[in-house]
Amino acid sequence: MLKKNVLRKKEDFYLLYNKGKSVSERCLVLIYKENGLSYNRKAILASKKVGNSVQRNRARRLLRESYRLMENNLKSGYDIILIARKNILNLKCADVKKSIEAATKKANLQKKQQ
């Protein structure tokens, strides 16, 4: 069974790349766009520029776990792509989480704190 909160369709990626907004951070690039749904959909990417398959998988694992830890602090109704940069390989999970928090803050995707 497919998870509903994962981007899979080619059209969705096409719309995000062409109509979405992007924010760059130290170890990642965040591309986002409103999707009109009541939940967020995400995709996590690491290109061959990041390294071999072991390094790309580690980069995706770091991004996935860091996103999971702060997912509840994000506004709903967005499509999000997280793209790993090469220097993510030298970082720990806490550093990647800080980068995602900074990127979402720049993009104004974080919920208001009471």
C-alpha positions, 0 to 999 in steps of 0.5 A: 500500500502506498503512503499518501504523503509521498510525492510520486507522480511526474506531474507533481515534480514538474509543477514543483520544479517549475512553479515552486519556490526554493530555499538553499541551506548549507547541506540541502535545498528545499523546494515547496509549493502549496498543494491544496490538500490537508496534509504535506507531501514530501520527496527526498532526493540525493543525486549522483553528485553526492557520492556513491550509492552508500553515501546517497542512501546515508544522505537520504536517511539523514534528511528523512529522519531530520524531517520526521523529527520536526514534521509536527512543527510545519504548516499543512498543505504543501508539497516539499522536495528536500535535495541533499548537497554533497557536504551533508555527508560530513554532518550529524543528524542534529546538524541536518535538522538545524538546516531543515529548520532554518530552511523552513523558517526562511520559507515561512513553513513553520507553525506559529509558536504559542 
